[in-house]
Structures are given as structure tokens and as C-alpha cells.
Amino acid sequence: MQKRYLAIASGAIGIALLFGCSGAPTDNYYEGGMAIPSGDALPWEDEGPNYQYDSVIEQGFVETAATPSSYFSLDRNTAGYSYVRAQIRLGQKVAADSVRLEELVNYFDYDYQAIAKGKGLGVTAYMSACPWNSEHELLTLGIKTEEAEVSGDANYVLLIDVSGSMASAVGGYEGMSRLELVKYGANKLVDGLTDTDRVAVVTYASGVKTVLESTSATSDGKTKIRQALSKLTAYGSTSGSGGLELAYEQAESHKVENGNNRVIMLSDGDFNVGLSSTDELTEFIQDKAQSGVALSVVGVGLGNTRDDLMQTLALNGNGNYSYIDTQLEAEKVFTEELSGTLYTVASDAKAGVTFNPDTVSSYRLLGYDMKRISEDDFNNSDKDAGEIGSNLCVTVMYELVPVEEAEENGTGLAEVAIRYKDTEKVDQEVTLSVTGQEKETEDTLFASCVAEFALVLRQSKYAADASLANVLTRLSDLETYLAKDKYKEEFKEIVGLASDSGYYHPKSN
């Protein structure tokens, strides 16, 4: 599989180097916002590249007459946005393969249509003009899950990376080590547990160790959990696969019927002892997922990081993938979105959208480039797909090229089907007919700003007239809307920082 590599030194100044498949420099790296020729020697060059992404290959427009249907797996991973934000705050040019458009859009919460109790999942359609191509239209599908009443207890195993790289700085501006931030997030998780929930702590570095056997989260139990966390120190190499093996053993030995059995892995993802390739880990984690124990992956730190491995683990472990770079983000993941992050209500979730060739000439799914599936997989209820947690939103966007002479009162735009298994593992399907007359909302206007931002950062060949200036102008029209959500307000700040960096110029320049 083709890879790109980005080596990053964390400190007061962020420095990045982009590598091609051969390991030779193919771009500039940046110091203090200034480009330095890629031919210059790097102080850590002998150590090799230490930041690795899966290549994201953007999918193009599809002719509706030839291929009317689009199928893909659904989830709500949000790590991509946090990675992008961290790079921009450090003054670095964002690595194109770190930009997974759907993870940027799905980082934010949206006020989609409420779900009736017992319905599990619902979908609503919205139409708008395409901001970066005046001849195109945007179809936004807003998917929302029901807020579940958690009936079973939690059986969590915190699998914590304590290898030497976890002693490094988070990203140069927070003033914490990666391990310190992991402890902060883990303690926030413990805050929200009840007396009948359980937590074990497993660590991995040069070796693996059960630091704390599964312990009830009573008042005394929480004290023991916090004490175990406080004693963790970083050392040695990274036996990630060994840690996973021991963590799953802990989870399975205390498995709760009808409960939330889950390994929560907190790491920078650098496996250098045991299984370390994405193919090996895919086979390993798919086998473990069959046990009924889910895996949530929480990334931390820039530099010496394997985003591709963490992505592989989350996609194949029936879990989700987030990334924490600040205390605020740790609180978002482990406090504000705890049930959504850690309690799955729609498993093996996937979508199928069939467009009407009489009204849609061609279409392009924005993002989900690594999550496309075949029609056979969509129709196979046993095929593993994505997971969505409780009371969460998932946003899907299509850029449409309309048929020029379509009748004004045509026969509709598209048919949507969402398939998933509910909490009882019963197959469910939700369908929706899209007429093309649906109205936009402030939510969908904001989501289109995030999508345009992603296109610019990727320097996408499908960006057309997209620009950061255009995004900032449109965000200014949403000031009252942004003021209701601190994360959306922060997004405008991040776009401004990216614009000021000078790395992202309109195509005409």
C-alpha cells in the first residue's frame, strides 16, 4: 500500500518533513513558518520517517446513467479534524493525507431532525447551491442516532502506551507530555462511571503489564484506578500488539452480558515490537472483534506517530477513532461525548444512495474515500461495516451536476437507504426519498464551510473556486450561529490561522 511519511519534531517550534515512498524528501519542511529547502540535512534524519498516514485517494465524479448507486460504510471518527487543527496551530503546512474530509465535517454537532424514541436512527435531506462551483448543487444527508438508555454496565480496559515516545510533548503549545494528557483524559472518563462499571489498566512498552486488575468504579475503586494511573511513567519501545492481546484477555475475563465491553487504547500508535504492519493488524483485530469486545482508539501527540495503524485498528475493531491534542479535546471525548464515543447503537452501519439519471447527470461523494463498499457488501448483512454511537450526528455530502434540461417537477433526485444492526443485533433499514426541493439550514451551510476548508487543505483537484477567503466570508455571515458552539467558533479561528500562514493560495495564484 502506498504511504506518505511526515516526520515532526514537537517543541516550541513545529518542524515537518514530507517523504515519498522511497523515504527521500519530496517537499519542504517548515520552521517558524519559513520554508527550508528539502535538500538540507535534518537532525533526526538517521532515525527515519516517524509519521505515517494511509494514502487518501480522492474519488471523482460518477456518471449517473452508468453507475446510479453509491455505497459506503458509516462511522463518526473525528481524529482527522484534530490532527489538522494541531498542525495548523503549530504553524505547519497540513499533510494532504491527514485530511479525511468526512472526519472534519463529522467533528461537529448538528441539530438534525430529532429521532422518535425507539427508532434508533433517522436521516434527513437538505439541498443547497455548491459554494465552490456555481454550476453544481450540494445534497447533505443528516443522520442522527437516538440517545440510548444504557441498560448494561461498562467493562472497560484502558490500554495505555507508556513507551518512550509518550514522554514527548503533546504538540508544543499545551505544556504537557503525551502521557500526562492521556492520564488527564482517563481521569475524566473515570469521573463519569457508576458503581457497577468496571475498569482495568493495561500498559505496553518494551513489555506488557496489567497495572490494575478489573476494578469496580465505586468511590474506593475510583481511588485505586486514579492511583494506578498516577504511577505510570514512559520508557522503552512499543509492543502494541502484545498490549492489545493482554487487554482483550482482561476484557473477556470480566465480560458483562448486555453490557459495554470495550478496550480503550490511548497511544501515539507507534508499534515497533510484534505485529506492526496494517495487514497483520487487520487480521488480528478482526478476529478479536468477533469476541463481542469493541475497540476505541484515542490518538495523542504529533511525531513518532502511526495514524495509519490507529485508523486500521478502529475501522476493523468495531469501534471509533478520535485524537486528543489539548485538555479541552480530552474533555470533549471523555465527558461531553462519552456515551456517543463509547456506547454503540448502530453497528455495521452502511449507506446506499441511488440517483435519478433524469435529474442528476453525475455526482461525487465528498470524503469517505477509504470507506467505499460494493453493492454486494451493502446487501450482505454479515459484512462488517461502521459503528455509530448514541445521540450522535453523521453528515454525508454529495456534489451534484444537475441535468441541464430536467423538468422542473421531475421524478425526484435520489433514494437513500441506511442499513445497520440495532443494540439487539437485529437488522434495520431506514429509507428516504430526496425530491430536490429540500431547504438548507445554518447547520448545512456550516458543514459546507468545513467541506470547502478540507478541499483547500488537500489542494484537491475538485476544489474549483474553493478558497479560505470564501470560507471566512461565509463564516462571518454565521456569527450568531457560531457563538452558540465553542468548537464552531474555534473553527473560524483555525481557518484564519491557515489563511494567515500563506500555504494555501487560490489556484489562480
C-alpha positions as CSV (number, residue, x, y, z in Angstrom):
1,M,0.0,0.0,0.0
2,Q,1.4,3.4,-0.9
3,K,2.3,5.6,2.1
4,R,3.4,9.1,2.8
5,Y,5.5,9.9,5.7
6,L,5.8,13.1,7.8
7,A,8.5,13.5,10.4
8,I,7.7,16.0,13.1
9,A,9.7,17.4,15.9
10,S,7.5,18.6,18.8
11,G,8.6,21.6,20.8
12,A,8.2,25.3,20.9
13,I,8.7,25.3,17.1
14,G,6.9,22.8,14.9
15,I,9.0,21.3,12.1
16,A,7.7,19.0,9.4
17,L,9.1,16.9,6.5
18,L,7.1,15.1,3.9
19,F,8.5,11.9,2.4
20,G,7.6,9.9,-0.6
21,C,7.5,6.1,-0.8
22,S,11.3,5.8,-1.1
23,G,11.9,7.7,2.1
24,A,13.6,10.5,0.3
25,P,12.4,14.1,0.9
26,T,9.9,15.2,-1.6
27,D,8.8,18.6,-0.2
28,N,10.0,21.4,2.1
29,Y,9.8,21.3,5.8
30,Y,8.8,24.4,7.8
31,E,10.5,26.1,10.7
32,G,8.8,29.1,12.3
33,G,6.5,29.5,9.3
34,M,9.5,29.7,6.9
35,A,10.2,27.1,4.1
36,I,13.6,25.4,4.3
37,P,14.9,23.6,1.2
38,S,14.2,19.9,1.4
39,G,17.8,19.1,0.5
40,D,19.1,20.4,3.8
41,A,20.1,17.7,6.4
42,L,17.8,17.0,9.2
43,P,19.0,16.4,12.8
44,W,16.8,13.2,13.1
45,E,17.3,12.0,9.5
46,D,19.1,8.8,10.6
47,E,16.1,7.8,12.6
48,G,13.9,7.6,9.5
49,P,10.4,9.0,9.0
50,N,8.2,8.9,12.1
51,Y,4.7,10.0,11.0
52,Q,2.7,7.8,8.7
53,Y,-0.7,8.1,7.0
54,D,-2.6,5.9,4.7
55,S,-2.9,7.5,1.3
56,V,-6.3,9.1,0.7
57,I,-7.1,8.8,-3.0
58,E,-10.0,11.2,-3.8
59,Q,-12.8,9.6,-5.8
60,G,-14.0,11.6,-8.8
61,F,-17.4,12.3,-10.3
62,V,-19.5,9.3,-11.4
63,E,-21.8,9.4,-14.4
64,T,-25.3,8.6,-13.1
65,A,-26.5,6.9,-16.2
66,A,-23.7,4.3,-16.0
67,T,-23.5,3.9,-12.2
68,P,-26.5,5.4,-10.4
69,S,-25.8,3.9,-6.9
70,S,-23.1,4.8,-4.3
71,Y,-22.3,2.6,-1.3
72,F,-20.1,3.2,1.7
73,S,-19.6,2.4,5.3
74,L,-20.7,4.9,8.0
75,D,-19.0,5.9,11.2
76,R,-18.2,9.0,13.2
77,N,-14.5,9.1,13.5
78,T,-13.2,12.6,14.3
79,A,-9.4,12.2,14.5
80,G,-8.8,13.9,11.2
81,Y,-10.1,17.3,12.3
82,S,-7.9,17.3,15.5
83,Y,-4.8,16.3,13.5
84,V,-5.4,19.2,11.1
85,R,-6.1,21.6,13.9
86,A,-2.8,20.6,15.7
87,Q,-0.7,21.0,12.5
88,I,-2.2,24.5,11.8
89,R,-1.7,25.7,15.4
90,L,1.9,24.6,15.2
91,G,2.4,26.7,12.0
92,Q,2.9,23.6,9.8
93,K,1.6,23.0,6.3
94,V,-1.1,20.4,6.7
95,A,-0.1,17.0,5.2
96,A,-2.7,16.3,2.5
97,D,-3.2,12.7,3.5
98,S,-4.1,13.7,7.1
99,V,-7.2,15.5,5.6
100,R,-10.1,13.0,5.7
101,L,-13.0,15.3,4.7
102,E,-15.8,13.4,6.5
103,E,-13.8,13.4,9.7
104,L,-13.6,17.2,9.6
105,V,-17.3,17.6,8.9
106,N,-18.3,15.0,11.5
107,Y,-16.2,16.5,14.3
108,F,-19.1,19.0,14.9
109,D,-22.5,18.5,16.3
110,Y,-25.6,19.5,14.2
111,D,-29.2,20.0,15.1
112,Y,-30.7,17.4,12.7
113,Q,-34.2,16.3,13.0
114,A,-34.9,14.6,16.4
115,I,-35.4,10.8,16.4
116,A,-38.6,9.4,17.8
117,K,-38.0,7.1,20.8
118,G,-37.4,3.5,19.7
119,K,-36.5,4.4,16.1
120,G,-32.7,4.1,16.6
121,L,-31.6,6.1,13.6
122,G,-33.1,8.7,11.2
123,V,-31.9,10.6,8.1
124,T,-32.9,14.0,6.7
125,A,-32.0,15.6,3.4
126,Y,-31.0,19.2,2.7
127,M,-30.3,20.9,-0.7
128,S,-28.1,24.0,-1.4
129,A,-26.0,25.6,-4.0
130,C,-22.4,24.4,-4.1
131,P,-20.3,27.3,-2.7
132,W,-17.1,26.4,-4.7
133,N,-18.9,25.6,-8.1
134,S,-21.8,27.8,-9.0
135,E,-23.0,25.2,-11.7
136,H,-23.3,22.4,-9.1
137,E,-25.5,21.6,-6.2
138,L,-24.9,20.1,-2.7
139,L,-27.0,17.3,-1.2
140,T,-26.5,16.9,2.5
141,L,-27.8,13.9,4.4
142,G,-28.0,14.4,8.1
143,I,-28.1,11.1,10.1
144,K,-28.8,11.2,13.8
145,T,-28.9,8.3,16.3
146,E,-31.3,8.0,19.2
147,E,-30.0,8.8,22.7
148,A,-29.8,5.3,24.2
149,E,-30.8,4.3,27.6
150,V,-27.8,2.3,28.7
151,S,-29.1,-0.9,30.2
152,G,-25.9,-2.8,30.8
153,D,-22.8,-2.0,32.8
154,A,-19.5,-0.9,31.4
155,N,-16.5,-3.2,31.3
156,Y,-13.6,-1.0,30.2
157,V,-9.9,-1.9,29.8
158,L,-7.7,1.2,29.5
159,L,-4.8,0.1,27.2
160,I,-2.2,2.8,27.7
161,D,1.0,3.3,25.7
162,V,3.9,4.0,28.1
163,S,6.7,3.7,25.6
164,G,9.4,6.3,25.5
165,S,7.7,8.4,22.8
166,M,4.8,9.1,25.2
167,A,7.2,11.3,27.3
168,S,7.4,13.7,24.3
169,A,5.4,17.0,24.2
170,V,1.8,16.8,23.0
171,G,2.3,19.3,20.3
172,G,4.4,22.2,21.5
173,Y,1.8,24.6,22.9
174,E,-0.1,22.8,25.6
175,G,2.8,22.3,28.0
176,M,2.0,18.6,28.7
177,S,3.6,15.4,27.8
178,R,1.5,12.9,25.8
179,L,1.3,10.5,28.8
180,E,0.2,13.4,31.1
181,L,-2.6,14.2,28.7
182,V,-3.6,10.6,28.5
183,K,-3.9,10.5,32.3
184,Y,-6.0,13.6,32.2
185,G,-8.4,12.1,29.7
186,A,-8.6,8.8,31.5
187,N,-9.4,10.5,34.8
188,K,-12.2,12.4,33.0
189,L,-13.6,9.0,31.9
190,V,-13.4,7.7,35.5
191,D,-15.4,10.7,36.7
192,G,-18.4,9.6,34.7
193,L,-18.5,6.0,35.7
194,T,-21.0,4.4,38.1
195,D,-20.5,1.9,41.0
196,T,-21.4,-1.1,38.7
197,D,-19.0,-0.2,36.0
198,R,-15.5,-1.7,35.9
199,V,-12.1,-0.6,34.8
200,A,-8.8,-2.4,34.3
201,V,-5.5,-0.8,33.3
202,V,-3.0,-2.5,30.9
203,T,0.2,-0.9,29.7
204,Y,2.6,-1.6,27.0
205,A,6.2,-0.5,26.2
206,S,9.1,-2.9,25.8
207,G,6.8,-5.4,27.5
208,V,3.2,-5.6,28.6
209,K,1.7,-5.4,32.1
210,T,-1.6,-5.5,33.9
211,V,-1.2,-2.5,36.2
212,L,-4.7,-2.8,37.7
213,E,-7.0,-5.8,37.5
214,S,-10.6,-5.1,36.7
215,T,-11.9,-2.9,39.5
216,S,-15.4,-1.7,40.3
217,A,-15.8,2.1,39.9
218,T,-17.1,2.6,43.4
219,S,-15.7,5.6,45.4
220,D,-12.9,3.4,46.8
221,G,-12.4,1.7,43.4
222,K,-12.1,5.1,41.6
223,T,-9.3,6.0,44.1
224,K,-7.5,2.8,43.2
225,I,-7.9,3.5,39.4
226,R,-6.6,7.0,39.8
227,Q,-3.6,5.8,41.9
228,A,-2.7,3.3,39.2
229,L,-2.9,6.0,36.5
230,S,-0.8,8.4,38.5
231,K,2.1,6.0,38.8
232,L,2.5,5.5,35.0
233,T,5.8,6.6,33.5
234,A,7.1,6.4,29.9
235,Y,10.0,4.1,28.9
236,G,11.3,1.7,26.3
237,S,10.0,0.5,22.9
238,T,6.4,-0.2,21.8
239,S,4.9,-3.7,22.0
240,G,1.4,-2.6,20.8
241,S,0.1,-5.9,19.6
242,G,1.2,-7.6,22.9
243,G,-0.7,-4.9,24.8
244,L,-3.8,-5.5,22.7
245,E,-3.7,-9.2,23.3
246,L,-3.5,-8.8,27.1
247,A,-6.2,-6.0,27.1
248,Y,-8.6,-8.3,25.2
249,E,-7.9,-11.1,27.7
250,Q,-8.8,-8.7,30.6
251,A,-12.0,-7.6,28.8
252,E,-13.1,-11.1,28.0
253,S,-12.4,-12.4,31.5
254,H,-14.8,-9.8,33.0
255,K,-17.3,-9.7,30.1
256,V,-20.7,-8.2,31.0
257,E,-23.7,-9.7,29.4
258,N,-25.7,-7.0,27.5
259,G,-23.0,-4.5,28.7
260,N,-20.5,-2.3,27.1
261,N,-17.4,-4.4,26.8
262,R,-14.6,-2.3,25.3
263,V,-10.8,-1.8,25.1
264,I,-9.9,1.9,25.0
265,M,-6.4,2.3,23.5
266,L,-4.6,5.6,24.2
267,S,-1.4,5.9,22.2
268,D,0.6,7.7,19.6
269,G,0.3,4.4,17.6
270,D,4.0,3.7,17.0
271,F,4.2,-0.2,17.1
272,N,7.8,-1.3,16.8
273,V,7.7,-4.7,18.6
274,G,5.5,-7.5,17.5
275,L,2.8,-7.0,14.8
276,S,3.4,-3.7,13.1
277,S,2.0,-3.8,9.5
278,T,-1.6,-2.7,8.7
279,D,-2.2,-6.1,7.0
280,E,-1.1,-8.1,10.1
281,L,-3.1,-5.8,12.5
282,T,-6.2,-6.0,10.3
283,E,-6.3,-9.8,10.5
284,F,-5.5,-9.7,14.3
285,I,-8.1,-7.1,15.2
286,Q,-10.9,-8.5,13.0
287,D,-10.5,-11.8,14.9
288,K,-10.7,-10.1,18.2
289,A,-13.8,-8.1,17.2
290,Q,-15.7,-11.3,16.9
291,S,-15.5,-11.8,20.7
292,G,-18.0,-9.0,21.3
293,V,-15.4,-6.7,22.8
294,A,-15.2,-3.3,20.9
295,L,-12.1,-1.2,20.5
296,S,-12.0,2.6,20.8
297,V,-8.7,4.3,19.7
298,V,-7.6,7.6,21.1
299,G,-4.5,9.1,19.4
300,V,-2.3,11.6,21.1
301,G,0.8,13.5,20.0
302,L,2.4,14.6,16.8
303,G,5.7,13.0,15.8
304,N,6.7,9.3,16.1
305,T,3.0,8.6,15.4
306,R,1.3,5.9,13.3
307,D,-2.1,7.3,12.3
308,D,-2.4,4.6,9.7
309,L,-2.2,1.8,12.3
310,M,-4.7,3.6,14.6
311,Q,-7.1,4.1,11.7
312,T,-6.8,0.4,10.8
313,L,-7.5,-0.7,14.4
314,A,-10.6,1.5,14.7
315,L,-12.1,0.5,11.4
316,N,-11.6,-3.2,12.0
317,G,-12.2,-3.3,15.8
318,N,-15.9,-2.3,15.8
319,G,-15.0,1.0,17.5
320,N,-14.2,4.6,16.7
321,Y,-11.1,6.8,16.4
322,S,-10.5,10.2,18.0
323,Y,-7.5,12.3,18.7
324,I,-6.7,14.5,21.7
325,D,-4.3,17.4,21.5
326,T,-5.5,19.5,24.4
327,Q,-7.2,19.2,27.7
328,L,-10.4,20.7,26.1
329,E,-10.4,18.0,23.5
330,A,-9.9,15.3,26.1
331,E,-12.9,16.7,27.9
332,K,-14.9,16.6,24.7
333,V,-14.1,13.0,24.0
334,F,-14.3,11.6,27.6
335,T,-17.0,13.8,29.1
336,E,-19.2,15.6,26.6
337,E,-19.4,12.8,24.1
338,L,-18.8,9.9,26.5
339,S,-21.9,7.8,25.7
340,G,-21.6,8.6,22.0
341,T,-18.0,7.7,21.9
342,L,-18.2,4.5,23.9
343,Y,-21.7,3.2,23.5
344,T,-22.7,1.8,20.1
345,V,-26.3,1.9,19.0
346,A,-25.9,1.3,15.3
347,S,-23.3,-1.4,14.3
348,D,-22.3,-2.5,10.8
349,A,-23.8,0.8,9.6
350,K,-23.7,1.5,5.8
351,A,-25.4,3.7,3.3
352,G,-26.6,3.3,-0.2
353,V,-27.7,6.3,-2.3
354,T,-29.3,5.8,-5.8
355,F,-29.5,8.9,-8.0
356,N,-32.1,9.6,-10.7
357,P,-30.4,9.9,-14.1
358,D,-33.3,12.1,-15.3
359,T,-32.3,14.8,-12.8
360,V,-28.7,14.1,-11.8
361,S,-26.1,14.0,-14.6
362,S,-23.2,13.0,-12.3
363,Y,-22.3,13.0,-8.6
364,R,-19.3,13.0,-6.2
365,L,-19.4,11.7,-2.6
366,L,-17.3,14.1,-0.5
367,G,-14.9,12.2,1.7
368,Y,-15.5,8.6,2.8
369,D,-12.7,7.7,0.2
370,M,-11.4,4.9,2.4
371,K,-14.8,3.6,3.2
372,R,-16.4,2.8,-0.1
373,I,-18.0,-0.7,-0.4
374,S,-19.6,-2.7,-3.1
375,E,-23.3,-3.3,-3.8
376,D,-22.7,-7.0,-2.7
377,D,-21.3,-5.8,0.6
378,F,-24.1,-3.4,1.1
379,N,-26.6,-6.2,0.6
380,N,-24.7,-8.6,2.9
381,S,-26.0,-8.2,6.4
382,D,-23.0,-10.2,7.7
383,K,-20.4,-7.9,6.2
384,D,-18.6,-5.8,8.8
385,A,-19.1,-2.0,8.4
386,G,-19.0,1.1,10.6
387,E,-20.3,1.8,14.1
388,I,-22.2,4.9,15.4
389,G,-22.7,5.8,19.0
390,S,-25.6,7.1,21.0
391,N,-27.1,10.6,20.2
392,L,-24.5,11.4,17.5
393,C,-24.8,13.1,14.1
394,V,-23.2,11.8,10.9
395,T,-23.1,14.0,7.9
396,V,-22.8,12.9,4.3
397,M,-22.4,15.3,1.4
398,Y,-22.7,14.8,-2.4
399,E,-21.7,17.4,-5.0
400,L,-24.2,17.0,-7.9
401,V,-24.1,18.0,-11.5
402,P,-27.8,18.5,-12.4
403,V,-29.3,17.6,-15.8
404,E,-29.5,20.8,-17.7
405,E,-32.9,20.3,-19.1
406,A,-34.6,18.4,-16.3
407,E,-38.2,19.0,-15.9
408,E,-38.9,21.4,-13.0
409,N,-41.4,18.9,-11.5
410,G,-39.2,15.9,-12.2
411,T,-39.4,12.5,-10.7
412,G,-37.2,13.2,-7.7
413,L,-33.5,13.3,-7.1
414,A,-32.4,10.2,-5.1
415,E,-33.4,7.3,-2.9
416,V,-31.4,6.8,0.3
417,A,-31.1,3.6,2.4
418,I,-29.3,3.3,5.7
419,R,-28.8,-0.3,7.0
420,Y,-27.4,-1.2,10.4
421,K,-27.8,-3.6,13.3
422,D,-29.5,-2.2,16.5
423,T,-28.4,-2.9,20.0
424,E,-30.1,-6.3,19.9
425,K,-28.2,-7.1,16.7
426,V,-31.4,-7.1,14.6
427,D,-31.1,-5.8,11.0
428,Q,-32.7,-2.5,10.5
429,E,-33.2,-0.2,7.4
430,V,-34.2,3.4,7.2
431,T,-35.1,4.9,3.8
432,L,-35.7,8.4,2.4
433,S,-36.8,9.8,-0.9
434,V,-35.0,13.0,-1.9
435,T,-37.1,15.3,-4.0
436,G,-34.5,18.1,-4.6
437,Q,-36.8,20.7,-3.1
438,E,-35.4,20.3,0.5
439,K,-34.2,23.5,2.1
440,E,-30.7,24.4,3.5
441,T,-30.2,25.3,7.2
442,E,-27.5,27.1,9.1
443,D,-26.1,23.6,10.0
444,T,-25.7,22.6,6.4
445,L,-24.2,26.0,5.5
446,F,-21.6,25.5,8.2
447,A,-20.9,21.9,7.1
448,S,-20.3,23.2,3.6
449,C,-17.7,25.6,5.0
450,V,-15.9,22.7,6.7
451,A,-16.0,20.7,3.4
452,E,-14.6,23.6,1.4
453,F,-11.9,24.1,4.0
454,A,-10.9,20.4,3.6
455,L,-10.8,20.7,-0.2
456,V,-8.4,23.7,0.1
457,L,-6.1,22.0,2.6
458,R,-5.9,18.9,0.4
459,Q,-5.3,21.1,-2.7
460,S,-8.0,18.9,-4.2
461,K,-8.3,18.8,-8.0
462,Y,-12.1,19.0,-7.4
463,A,-11.8,22.3,-5.4
464,A,-12.9,24.5,-8.4
465,D,-13.2,28.0,-6.9
466,A,-12.8,27.0,-3.2
467,S,-10.7,29.3,-1.1
468,L,-10.1,30.1,2.6
469,A,-11.2,33.7,1.9
470,N,-14.5,32.4,0.7
471,V,-14.8,30.2,3.8
472,L,-14.1,33.1,6.1
473,T,-16.6,35.3,4.4
474,R,-19.4,32.7,4.7
475,L,-18.5,32.0,8.3
476,S,-18.8,35.8,9.0
477,D,-22.4,35.5,7.9
478,L,-23.0,32.8,10.6
479,E,-21.6,34.8,13.6
480,T,-24.7,34.3,15.7
481,Y,-24.8,30.6,14.9
482,L,-21.1,30.1,15.7
483,A,-21.5,31.9,19.0
484,K,-23.7,29.0,20.3
485,D,-20.9,26.4,20.0
486,K,-17.3,26.9,21.2
487,Y,-16.0,24.3,18.8
488,K,-17.5,26.0,15.8
489,E,-16.2,29.4,17.0
490,E,-12.8,27.8,17.2
491,F,-13.1,26.5,13.7
492,K,-13.3,30.1,12.4
493,E,-10.1,30.8,14.3
494,I,-8.4,27.8,12.7
495,V,-9.4,28.8,9.2
496,G,-8.0,32.3,9.9
497,L,-4.7,30.8,11.1
498,A,-4.5,28.6,7.9
499,S,-5.2,31.7,5.8
500,D,-2.6,33.8,7.5
501,S,0.0,31.0,7.0
502,G,0.3,31.7,3.3
503,Y,0.5,28.0,2.5
504,Y,-2.9,27.8,0.7
505,H,-3.3,30.0,-2.3
506,P,-6.2,30.0,-4.8
507,K,-5.4,28.1,-8.0
508,S,-5.1,31.3,-10.0
509,N,-2.0,32.1,-8.0
